[in-house]
Amino acid sequence: MFFSTTQFMFDNDEYLDKVTVDIPRRRFTLLSSEGSVKNIDCDNGDEFMRILDFVRDTCTINDVVYI
């Protein structure tokens, strides 16, 4: 199933602008075009890898920053 990162994460006028992947903390930080910030903290490595795979499949390489 494909989820549009534009529609399910932010308001209709916003779109996903940048994803920061914090590998040591297993955290994803999503930044919208309007400056909204949402964090996703993963409880385990499996959850982190599933979300990372989703990010890699749906975002361009220029939209993702790894720290």
N, C-alpha and C positions, 0 to 999 in steps of 0.2 A: 504494500500500500504506500502511495506517495502522499506526503503532507507538504503543502506549500508553506515554506518558512515565512512567507510574507503574511499569510492570513491567520495562522493559528497562534503566532507569538505576539503580535503587536496589533494596534488599531489599523483600520482599513487604509488610512493615509500613510502609514509607516511601512517600511520594508527593512529587511535585515541588511545591515551595512557592513558589520565586521563580527567575526567570531574569534575570541581569544581562547586557546586551548592551554590550560595550565596542567601539564602532565604530572608533576609531583603532587599537586593537590587534588587531582582528578576532578577538575572544575572547568566548566565552559561558561564564558561570559559572552552574552549576546548584546550587541549594540545596534540600536535601530537608527534609521535615517533622521529621526526626530530627537535623538539623544537618550531615549529610554534604555535602561540597562536591566537585563535579566540574567541571573546566575543559575546554573544547573550544577549541583554538587552530587557526585556519584558516590554510592555507598560501597561499591566494589569494582574490581578490575573488569569484570564481564560487562557491567552496565556502562562503564567508561568506554570500552571498546565498541559496544553497539552504537552509542551516540557518536563516537568518533567516525565510525563507518558511515553513519547517516550524514554527518557534516561533510565528509570527503566526497560522498555521492551527490550532494545537492548544492554545495557551495563552490565557487571558483577559487582557485589557488590564491588569488589576490585578496580574497575576503577572509582568509584564515591566517591567524598569527599564532605561532607556537612559542610558549615560554616554559 
